[in-house]
Amino acid sequence: MATPQDALDRAQAAAEMARQAAEAAQAYIQLASDAGSAAAQGLGVDPFVFRLSIFVMAVFVGYYVVWSVTPALHTPLMSVTNAISSVIVVGALLAVGVVLTTDDAGAWWARAFGFIALILASVNIFGGFLVTQRMLGMYKKKS
């Protein structure tokens, strides 16, 4: 049978373990905040490298996703691609129509990239509709 002293000893041991866990958690929080402040001071990964790595991973994922699509799903995939391109057209139109508020030298490159994006997305939409119409024509009965 457990004595009150045994219960007290177990409670004290549990309290000591809880204190040690709290100290360890505080140390981890301190390490995390130090790492965050190091990144904020420029000691972490460069944002350009971070974004470039995300872009490269997206290229590989997109490649494997598109090439693993069965032929029966190509028409719906083209429709989704056209919808995405239409969103790109809206963003490109906004970039082309940037209001120059302070000087004329600040946003010429935004307008140029917006115009290029507008042209490429428009070609993509037009070509997507042509391919979709051709594929849907393959399912029509011939007279």
C-alpha positions as CSV (number, residue, x, y, z in Angstrom):
1,M,0.0,0.0,0.0
2,A,1.3,3.4,-1.0
3,T,2.1,5.7,1.9
4,P,1.6,9.5,1.8
5,Q,5.3,9.9,1.6
6,D,5.5,7.8,-1.6
7,A,2.7,9.9,-3.2
8,L,4.6,13.1,-2.2
9,D,7.8,11.8,-3.7
10,R,6.1,10.9,-6.9
11,A,4.4,14.3,-7.1
12,Q,7.8,16.0,-6.5
13,A,9.4,13.9,-9.2
14,A,6.6,14.8,-11.6
15,A,7.0,18.5,-10.7
16,E,10.7,18.3,-11.4
17,M,10.2,16.6,-14.7
18,A,7.6,19.3,-15.6
19,R,10.1,22.0,-14.7
20,Q,12.8,20.4,-16.8
21,A,10.3,20.1,-19.8
22,A,9.4,23.8,-19.4
23,E,13.1,24.8,-19.4
24,A,13.7,22.7,-22.5
25,A,10.7,24.3,-24.2
26,Q,12.0,27.7,-23.3
27,A,15.4,26.8,-24.7
28,Y,13.8,25.6,-28.0
29,I,11.8,28.9,-28.2
30,Q,15.0,30.9,-27.7
31,L,16.7,28.9,-30.4
32,A,13.8,29.4,-32.8
33,S,13.7,33.2,-32.1
34,D,17.4,33.4,-32.6
35,A,17.1,31.6,-36.0
36,G,14.2,34.0,-36.9
37,S,16.2,37.1,-36.0
38,A,19.2,35.7,-37.9
39,A,17.0,35.3,-41.0
40,A,15.6,38.7,-40.5
41,Q,19.1,40.1,-40.3
42,G,20.0,38.5,-43.6
43,L,21.9,35.6,-42.2
44,G,19.3,33.0,-43.5
45,V,18.4,31.9,-47.0
46,D,18.3,34.6,-49.6
47,P,14.7,35.3,-50.7
48,F,15.7,35.0,-54.4
49,V,17.2,31.6,-53.9
50,F,14.2,30.5,-51.9
51,R,11.7,31.6,-54.6
52,L,13.9,30.2,-57.3
53,S,13.9,26.8,-55.6
54,I,10.1,26.9,-55.3
55,F,9.9,27.7,-59.1
56,V,12.2,24.8,-60.0
57,M,10.2,22.4,-57.9
58,A,7.0,23.7,-59.5
59,V,8.5,23.0,-62.9
60,F,9.3,19.4,-62.0
61,V,5.9,18.8,-60.4
62,G,4.1,20.4,-63.3
63,Y,6.1,18.3,-65.8
64,Y,5.3,15.0,-64.0
65,V,1.6,16.0,-63.5
66,V,1.0,16.9,-67.1
67,W,2.8,13.9,-68.6
68,S,0.9,11.5,-66.3
69,V,-2.5,12.7,-67.5
70,T,-4.5,10.1,-69.4
71,P,-5.6,11.1,-72.9
72,A,-9.2,11.2,-71.9
73,L,-8.5,14.0,-69.5
74,H,-6.6,16.3,-71.9
75,T,-9.7,18.2,-72.9
76,P,-10.7,19.2,-69.3
77,L,-7.1,19.9,-68.6
78,M,-7.0,22.3,-71.6
79,S,-10.1,24.0,-70.2
80,V,-8.5,24.5,-66.8
81,T,-5.3,25.8,-68.6
82,N,-7.5,28.3,-70.4
83,A,-9.1,29.4,-67.2
84,I,-5.6,29.9,-65.6
85,S,-4.4,31.8,-68.6
86,S,-7.5,34.1,-68.4
87,V,-6.4,35.0,-64.8
88,I,-2.9,35.7,-66.1
89,V,-4.5,38.0,-68.8
90,V,-6.2,40.0,-66.0
91,G,-3.0,40.4,-64.1
92,A,-1.1,41.3,-67.3
93,L,-3.7,44.0,-68.1
94,L,-3.3,45.4,-64.6
95,A,0.5,45.4,-65.1
96,V,0.2,47.1,-68.5
97,G,-2.1,49.7,-67.1
98,V,0.1,50.7,-64.2
99,V,-0.4,54.3,-63.3
100,L,2.8,56.2,-63.2
101,T,2.5,58.2,-60.1
102,T,5.9,59.6,-59.4
103,D,8.1,59.3,-62.5
104,D,8.1,57.7,-65.9
105,A,11.3,55.7,-65.3
106,G,9.9,53.6,-62.5
107,A,7.4,51.2,-64.1
108,W,8.4,50.8,-67.8
109,W,9.7,47.3,-67.1
110,A,6.4,46.4,-65.4
111,R,4.6,47.5,-68.5
112,A,6.9,45.6,-70.8
113,F,6.7,42.4,-68.8
114,G,2.9,42.9,-68.5
115,F,2.6,43.3,-72.3
116,I,4.8,40.2,-72.9
117,A,2.6,38.2,-70.4
118,L,-0.5,39.5,-72.1
119,I,0.7,38.3,-75.5
120,L,1.8,34.9,-74.4
121,A,-1.3,34.3,-72.3
122,S,-3.5,35.3,-75.2
123,V,-1.7,33.0,-77.6
124,N,-2.1,30.2,-75.0
125,I,-5.8,30.8,-74.6
126,F,-6.4,31.0,-78.4
127,G,-4.3,27.8,-79.0
128,G,-6.1,26.1,-76.1
129,F,-9.5,26.8,-77.6
130,L,-8.3,25.5,-81.0
131,V,-7.0,22.3,-79.5
132,T,-10.1,21.8,-77.4
133,Q,-12.4,22.3,-80.4
134,R,-10.3,19.9,-82.4
135,M,-10.4,17.2,-79.7
136,L,-14.2,17.7,-79.2
137,G,-14.6,17.4,-82.9
138,M,-13.1,13.9,-82.7
139,Y,-16.0,12.7,-80.6
140,K,-18.7,14.0,-83.0
141,K,-20.4,11.5,-85.3
142,K,-19.4,11.8,-88.9
143,S,-22.3,12.2,-91.3
